Amino acid sequence: MITSDLYAVLSQLQRYDFYSMHDQLPPNGVYFFFERGETIQIGTTMCERVTRIGTHIKPGRLPNRIQQHFGNKNSLRGNKNSSVFRKHLGAA
């Protein structure tokens, strides 16, 4: 099943959070957001549920894109209106 395969791959990947240092993040990639407390059962295993998947366009900009979502470590006030996902959702 595709869902269980996806969660199996995600469980093996390095996890970062909004407290991660800017230089710890990879320069490019696809990002997955998880919401604390939200879980999904895959077979007999409880997993943190993926609540959002995102990408970025410009090479080497993943750390900046993540910072746009969350803001800096002190304020955590990201720019939610810069999200293409939110624009598409709002237009639907």
N, C-alpha and C positions, 0 to 999 in steps of 0.2 A: 504494500500500500504506500502511496506517495507520501502521505502525512507522516507515517511512522519512519520512513526513510529520511525525510527532512529533519525530524526531531532527533534522529540518531546522529546525523551529521552535525547538527547544531550543538548537541551535547558534548562533542569532541573539540569544539572551537574555543579559543581564548575569549574570555568575557571581559568587557570593559564597562565602566559606568561613567556618569558625568563627573565623578571625582578623579578620573584617570587624567594623568598629565597629557597635555597636548602632544608631546613628542613620543608618547607611548602608543598612540594610535597608528595604524597602518596608513600609508598615503592614499590608498585607493581601496575600493571594495563595495560590497553590498552590506548594508547594516540592518540588523534585526533589533527591534525594541521588545522588551518584556516588561510587563507590569507586575510589580511585587504583589503577591497575594492572588494573582489570577493564574489558575492552573487548568490543565487539560489532561484527561486520562488517555494514554496511548497504550492499548493492550492492558497490561497490568501495572504499568508505570505511570506515576503522576509527574507531569513536566510543567515547568513554567510556560505559560501560553504566549506565543508570539502575538503581539498586539499591533505591530507595524513593521513593514519592510520598506527600505528606502535605498536609493542610489544617489549618485551625484554625477554631474556632467563634466566638470573640469578636472583634468589630470592632477593628482597630488593634492586634492582639496578635501578629502574625507575629514580630517581633523577640524577644518574650519566649518564644514557642513554640520558636523555634530555640535560644535560650539554654537552655531546659529540656532539649533533646536533647543539647547539647554541654557545658553548664556555662559558666563564665566563661573568659576567655583564659588565666588562670593555672592553673586546675585541670583544665579540660576534662573535668570529672566531671558529666555531665548525668544527669538522672533517667530512665533507660531504662524504668522501670516506669510512667511517666506516658503511655506511648505506647498509643493506642487500637489501632494496627496490631498491636503486640505482644500486646495482650489478645485480639484476634480470632484471631491466629495461634495463640496458646496454647490457645484454646478449641476450635480445629478438630481 
